[in-house]
Amino acid sequence: MNQKSVNMVYLGVFLCLVCAVAAGVMGSVAVMTKEPIAKAKVQKISDGLRAVLPPFNNNPMEDVRTYREDDGSEAEFYRAFQDGKLVGVVAKVATAIGYGGRMDGLVSFTPDGKIRTVIVTGHNETPGLGTNLTDRKNEKRLSDLFSGKKPKEGLPANPYLDQFASHSAGDAWTTPWKIKKDGGNADYISGATLSSRAVTDLAWRAASAFRKHAAELLAPASGKESGK
């Protein structure tokens, strides 16, 4: 075997070792970060539930109810109880029709099946345009800094998300819910039609899934759910 062949063998062995070490490092990192990422996702949902629900003393995340809808999508539901009494239900849903693709949200319902609050928890919409439909931001005014005025408690308002409050899948709105440009009832932003459709679709998916599974979602609390 000549020197050139020997060098090629050494190079091959060296590259194999480098690849093995890199694979080992990547595997270790994946294992180390898997649990923190999972905990962060759980914490994000938990924070979202408290943001869109009235006070409750059970743990809604101990009994997640997942339903697969006719189009193949999934809707996850969390039930909130205060001393054994149902105070709200939250749907975790997603839509794929946003300008930036997938949009995720939490939609809370009162015990009588009407929407209480809608929040968008994940999106890739255009800042300053599509985000006007998805984000809830406290408006800070210079005068408030000098007056010592405290910010309002609760979620900041967003007219495009708040328009779904008090509506249910069985009310007088056009079914399925659509923006006015498409012959429906929901307000929209001109120039952000896709984002407007996505927000409306998100709310509709939650409302229709709630109506479909209402009998189970409104059932009395089990011992675990009641917080006792």
Secondary structure, DSSP 8 states (H G I E B T S, - for coil): --HHHHHHHHHHHHHHHHHHHHHHHHHHHHHHHHHHHHHHHHHHHHHHHHHHS----S-GGGS-EEEE-TTS-EEEEEEEEETTEEEEEEEEEEEEEETTEEEEEEEEE-TTS-EEEEEEEE----TTTTHHHH-------HHHHHHT----SS----HHHHTTTT--TTSSS-SS--BGGGTSSB---TT-HHHHHHHHHHHHHHHHHHHHTHHHHTS---TTTTT-
